Amino acid sequence: MVEVGLETLHRQNTPEMTEHLGGPEPEQAIVDRHRRYLRLDGGEMLLVRLGADPVDGGCDMGTLVLGDPTLKR
């Protein structure tokens, strides 16, 4: 499995960030959602990054999923 973006999904899985979604997800739900993002057909998952490269001090800030309105959380 490609790990790009998975760490960001874990960081976003806090009570504060998921309050409007019913609370944090279990570990397996995060992994499953990440796999669905990697298989998107008719949409895109964008990783928002501050800085050009994590090695140079950049970091992932969040995600944005575009396109498929049937994609579940």
Buried (B, 14 or more C-beta within 10 A) or exposed (E): EEEEBBEBBBEBBEEEEBEEEEEBBEEEEBBEBBEBBEEBEEEEBEBEBEEEEEEEEEEBEBBEBEEBEEBEE
